[in-house]
Amino acid sequence: MHTVAVLALDQVIPFDLSTPIEVFSRTRLPDGRPGYRVRVCAERDETDAGAFTLRAPWDLAVLQDADTIVVPGVADVTAPLSPAVHDALRSAAAQGTRIASLCVGAFPLAATGLLDGLRVTTHWRAAGRLAELHPDIEVDPDVLYVDNGQFLTSAGAAAGLDLCLHMIRRDYGSAVAADAARLSVMPLEREGGQAQFIAHDHVPVPRGSELDALLVWLRENLARDLTLADIAERAGTSTRTLIRRFRDQTGTTPLQWLHRARVRQAQHLLETTEHSVERIGGQVGFGSSTTFRDRFKRTTGVSPQTYRRAFG
């Protein structure tokens, strides 16, 4: 039987901890046999889980016998990883053990160095911090999970369930995974990625930045057919200088910033009005509904209609 070890680190997030326990424990094969043996382990006798204290039945030694290790998120993503946990995860990885992180569990897993050079994900709100702390990792904040074979990472909250179902499908096929999904009242595959759940706020700029007034003007003129030259003229500078200032202060280009602002406004209108998709596209400055639908889906991962069904 496939053994799943769920690692309860100090300050473990209870939701992340319970997800793999529930999903894998309830998985049944076609003949009724359980598909997984779940073992919750911790470094010490008692683990702080926020609202309660956890006493795990197993210690770190169980990681060496596991087929899969799941690392749930922790409340303090900057907390140092203990040498014992670091070595136990590295040792298990050397044996070929599959290791998956849920939500911000990517932070302790990244601290082992096992994710270096890989594309990973985590909760969108923490993605920038993960990239900052671990520059050797490619962080993709727009997906629900990333499967690198031996190492897997998921985005926030319910995306951990998506990843668990994905691993069940890898292990036992779609029929068993679909049954597990039904028990969890979840679709086996969700449309889009976590980008659809992100509030696409504008990249912050330093207070008093020379771009402040320009960004306000751009927000007030989203419906206009603005070109790079138009924006540079408003800023009173050359297009080359404008692009340089935007990259320095926002990390993106003027037109990319503008597209993102338009999509964010479109999200708001889809959530709060009954205007047609075509009308909303025009309200936020897209020249055609086709262009609007394409840009919206590239940014959020879903169509405007799907977004409205989910959040309207």
C-alpha positions in Angstrom: 0.0 0.0 0.0 1.2 3.5 -0.8 2.3 5.4 2.3 1.7 9.1 2.6 3.6 11.0 5.4 2.1 14.4 6.2 4.7 16.5 7.9 3.4 18.7 10.7 5.9 21.6 11.2 5.7 24.1 14.0 2.9 26.6 13.3 1.3 24.3 10.7 -1.8 25.6 9.1 -4.7 23.3 10.1 -6.5 23.5 6.8 -3.4 22.4 4.8 -2.7 19.7 7.3 -6.2 18.2 7.1 -6.5 18.3 3.3 -4.1 15.4 2.5 -5.3 13.4 5.6 -8.9 13.5 4.5 -8.4 13.0 0.8 -5.9 10.2 0.9 -7.5 8.4 3.9 -10.9 8.2 2.1 -9.5 7.0 -1.3 -10.7 3.6 -2.2 -9.6 1.3 -5.1 -12.2 -0.4 -7.3 -12.3 -3.5 -5.1 -12.9 -1.4 -2.0 -9.4 -1.6 -0.5 -7.9 1.7 0.8 -5.5 3.2 -1.7 -3.2 4.9 0.9 -1.8 4.6 4.4 -1.5 8.1 6.0 1.0 8.9 8.7 1.1 12.3 10.4 4.6 13.0 11.7 6.4 15.8 13.5 9.9 16.6 14.8 8.8 17.0 18.5 6.2 15.4 20.7 3.9 18.5 20.5 3.4 20.8 17.6 1.9 24.3 17.6 -1.1 24.3 15.2 -2.4 27.8 16.1 -5.8 27.1 17.6 -4.7 23.8 19.1 -1.6 21.7 20.0 -1.0 18.6 17.9 0.5 15.3 19.1 1.6 13.5 16.0 1.7 9.7 16.2 5.0 9.4 14.3 8.3 11.1 14.3 10.6 12.1 11.4 11.8 8.5 10.9 8.6 7.7 9.1 9.7 10.0 6.2 12.3 7.4 5.2 9.6 4.8 4.6 7.1 7.0 2.9 6.2 6.8 -0.8 4.9 10.4 -0.7 5.7 13.2 1.7 3.3 16.2 2.0 4.5 19.5 3.5 1.6 21.7 4.5 1.9 25.4 4.9 3.1 27.2 8.0 2.0 30.5 9.6 5.4 32.0 9.5 6.9 31.4 6.1 10.3 32.9 7.2 10.7 30.6 10.1 14.0 28.7 9.8 13.8 25.1 8.9 15.4 22.9 11.6 18.5 20.9 10.6 16.7 17.6 11.5 13.7 18.3 9.1 16.1 19.6 6.4 18.2 16.5 6.5 15.2 14.2 6.7 13.6 15.7 3.6 16.9 15.7 1.7 17.5 12.1 2.6 14.0 11.1 1.5 14.5 12.9 -1.8 17.8 11.1 -2.4 15.8 7.9 -2.2 13.4 9.1 -4.9 10.5 9.8 -2.6 7.8 12.1 -4.0 7.5 15.3 -2.1 4.6 17.8 -2.4 4.0 21.1 -0.7 0.6 22.7 -0.1 0.1 26.4 -0.3 3.0 28.2 1.6 4.5 24.8 2.4 6.6 25.7 -0.6 8.7 27.9 1.7 10.0 25.1 4.0 10.4 22.8 1.1 12.4 25.5 -0.8 14.6 26.0 2.2 16.0 22.5 1.6 17.3 23.5 -1.8 15.3 20.7 -3.5 13.3 23.1 -5.6 16.3 25.0 -7.0 16.0 25.4 -10.8 12.4 24.2 -10.8 9.1 26.0 -11.7 6.9 26.0 -8.6 3.8 27.8 -7.3 2.4 28.9 -3.9 -0.4 31.1 -2.7 -0.5 34.1 -5.0 -0.1 36.5 -2.1 3.1 34.9 -1.1 4.6 34.3 -4.6 6.7 37.5 -4.6 8.2 36.7 -1.2 9.1 33.1 -2.3 10.8 34.5 -5.4 12.7 37.1 -3.3 13.9 34.5 -0.8 14.8 31.9 -3.3 16.0 33.5 -6.6 17.0 30.1 -8.0 13.4 29.1 -8.2 11.0 30.0 -11.0 7.7 31.0 -9.2 4.5 30.9 -11.2 1.7 32.5 -9.3 -1.0 31.9 -12.0 -1.5 28.1 -11.7 -3.2 25.8 -9.2 -0.3 23.4 -9.0 3.0 22.4 -10.7 4.1 18.8 -11.2 7.8 18.4 -11.7 7.7 14.6 -11.3 9.4 14.0 -8.0 8.6 17.5 -6.6 5.1 19.0 -6.7 3.8 22.4 -5.4 0.3 23.8 -5.1 -1.3 27.2 -4.7 -3.4 28.3 -1.7 -6.2 26.6 0.2 -8.4 24.5 -2.1 -5.6 24.1 -4.7 -4.0 21.7 -2.2 -7.1 19.5 -2.8 -6.5 19.8 -6.6 -3.0 18.6 -6.1 -3.9 15.7 -4.0 -6.5 14.6 -6.6 -3.8 14.9 -9.2 -1.5 12.6 -7.3 -4.3 10.1 -6.9 -4.8 10.1 -10.6 -1.1 9.6 -11.2 -1.1 6.7 -8.8 -4.3 4.9 -9.6 -5.9 6.4 -12.7 -8.8 8.7 -13.4 -11.6 6.5 -12.2 -10.2 6.3 -8.6 -9.4 10.0 -8.7 -12.9 10.9 -9.9 -14.4 8.9 -7.0 -12.1 10.7 -4.5 -13.2 14.0 -6.1 -16.9 13.1 -5.7 -16.3 12.3 -2.0 -14.7 15.8 -1.7 -17.5 17.4 -3.7 -14.9 18.8 -6.0 -14.5 18.6 -9.8 -11.5 16.4 -10.8 -10.2 19.3 -12.9 -11.1 23.0 -12.4 -11.1 25.4 -15.3 -8.3 28.0 -15.2 -5.7 28.6 -12.6 -5.4 30.6 -9.4 -5.0 33.8 -11.5 -8.8 33.9 -11.6 -8.9 34.3 -7.9 -6.2 37.0 -7.7 -7.2 40.6 -7.1 -5.0 42.1 -9.8 -4.1 45.2 -7.9 -1.6 47.6 -9.4 2.1 47.1 -8.6 2.8 49.5 -5.7 5.3 52.3 -6.3 7.2 54.2 -3.7 5.3 57.1 -2.1 6.0 60.3 -3.9 7.2 58.5 -7.0 7.4 60.5 -10.2 4.9 58.0 -11.7 2.2 58.8 -9.1 0.3 61.4 -11.1 0.6 59.4 -14.4 -0.8 56.3 -12.8 -3.8 58.2 -11.5 -4.4 59.6 -15.0 -4.1 56.2 -16.5 -6.7 54.7 -14.1 -9.0 57.6 -15.0 -8.6 57.0 -18.7 -8.8 53.3 -19.1 -11.5 53.5 -21.8 -9.3 55.6 -24.1 -7.4 54.1 -27.0 -4.0 54.9 -25.5 -0.7 54.3 -27.2 2.8 54.3 -25.7 3.3 57.7 -27.4 0.2 59.1 -25.8 1.4 58.0 -22.3 4.8 59.4 -22.9 3.4 62.7 -24.0 1.3 62.9 -20.9 4.3 62.1 -18.8 6.3 64.8 -20.6 9.1 62.4 -21.5 10.4 60.1 -24.3 9.0 56.6 -24.8 12.4 55.1 -24.0 12.6 57.0 -20.7 9.0 56.2 -19.8 9.7 52.4 -20.3 12.8 52.6 -18.2 11.0 54.4 -15.4 8.1 51.9 -15.5 10.4 49.0 -15.3 12.4 50.5 -12.5 9.4 51.4 -10.4 6.7 48.8 -11.3 8.6 45.9 -12.8 6.6 46.0 -15.9 6.0 48.1 -19.1 3.5 50.9 -19.4 1.2 49.0 -21.8 1.4 45.8 -19.7 0.5 47.9 -16.7 -2.4 49.4 -18.6 -3.7 46.0 -19.8 -3.6 44.7 -16.2 -5.5 47.7 -14.9 -8.1 47.2 -17.6 -8.6 43.6 -16.7 -8.8 44.5 -13.0 -11.6 47.0 -13.8 -13.3 44.4 -16.0 -13.3 41.9 -13.1 -15.0 44.6 -10.9 -17.7 45.2 -13.6 -18.3 41.5 -14.1 -18.7 41.1 -10.4 -21.0 44.1 -9.8 -23.0 44.8 -12.9 -25.1 43.0 -15.4 -23.5 44.7 -18.4 -22.8 42.5 -21.4 -19.3 41.2 -21.9 -19.1 43.3 -25.1 -20.1 46.5 -23.2 -17.6 45.9 -20.4 -14.8 45.3 -23.0 -15.6 48.7 -24.4 -15.8 50.4 -21.0 -12.3 49.3 -20.1 -10.7 50.3 -23.4 -10.5 47.2 -25.5 -11.2 47.9 -29.2 -13.1 44.7 -29.8 -14.8 42.0 -27.7 -12.5 39.4 -29.2 -9.4 41.3 -28.0 -11.0 41.7 -24.6 -11.9 38.1 -24.2 -8.4 37.0 -25.3 -6.6 39.4 -22.9 -8.9 38.6 -20.0 -8.4 34.9 -20.4 -4.6 35.3 -20.8 -4.5 37.3 -17.5 -7.0 35.4 -15.4 -6.9 31.9 -16.9 -10.7 31.9 -17.6 -13.2 33.6 -19.9 -15.2 36.6 -18.8 -18.4 34.5 -18.8 -16.7 31.9 -16.5 -15.4 34.5 -14.2 -18.8 36.1 -13.9 -20.5 32.7 -13.1 -17.9 32.2 -10.3 -17.9 35.7 -8.8 -20.8 37.7 -10.1 
